Amino acid sequence: MRLQLEVLLKVQKQGNAPEDYEDAIAHRSGDPECHDNGFPLVVAIADGATESSFSKLWAELLVTEFVHDPFMTSDDMKRSVARCARLWSRIVRKKPLPWYAEEKVKMGSFSTLLGVQFLPPNSDGLGRWQAIALGDSCLFQIGPEGPVTQFPITAYEDFGSTPPLVSTDAAYNSRSWNELAYIEGAWTRDDFFLLMTDALSQWATKEHPARSVWDELLATFLSDNGSNLLRDWVDRQRQSGTIRNDDITLAVVRENEATSP
């Protein structure tokens, strides 16, 4: 049995250019030095804060770091974030900046971060997964009977305009580490997982779709014209006010049907 990740949607705010998209997603399947059937599958998703400087770069550095070297403790995360912050600073200061841009850089960059690691199933077909998060990008585990787990935000009213964030600024992080969340669980071949940034996570939390609804949506969005259909669906939800107009990233992790017996 093998899991696969499919990125269903990466779209900027309505009215913005594609280069204004400030989310980030990365994944890695398996250890190239081992015959591990694609495990662990490591995925990270981030939402760069629009108001901060070089936030797209910061989000990309964070997801790349997690996928390269997954961290599941606060101490490991602190070391990895510090390493990313040094790299971010070197990159943004490669060229001289106007004084106003330099002032904004001094304030730092900010992003949410959700990192997930899927471990191989045992002889009974039961696998393990573990996740770490800061902010409101969310993971949804959907079982045969419907939603099983939602992490780290579980209540609609907890989605706000000021979620805890990961920053290039160490002083800011020292205040936000206590918001760091960790979870672990089990998965079977009948489950699938959805990773979403906050606007879509908020919609899913409010609507609480049943498994049959998710199955129908996935069947549509994974079809030959699925990308266009999904964008059209998001546009309609935005226009009706059901989904906030924000950058949106959506990915699904599920069993690779090609490996099914």
Secondary structure, DSSP 8 states (H G I E B T S, - for coil): --EEEEEEEEE--TTS-GGG--EEEEEEES-TTS--TT-SEEEEEEEB-TTSTTHHHHHHHHHHHHHHS---SHHHHHHHHHHHHHHHHHHHTSS---HHHHHHHHH--EE-EEEEEE----TTS-EEEEEEEESS-EEEEEETTEEEEEES--SGGG--S----EES-HHHHHHHGGG-EEEEEEE-TT-EEEEE-HHHHHHHHHH---HHHHHHHHHHHTSTTHHHHHHHHHHHHHHHTSS-SS-EEEEEEEE-GGG--
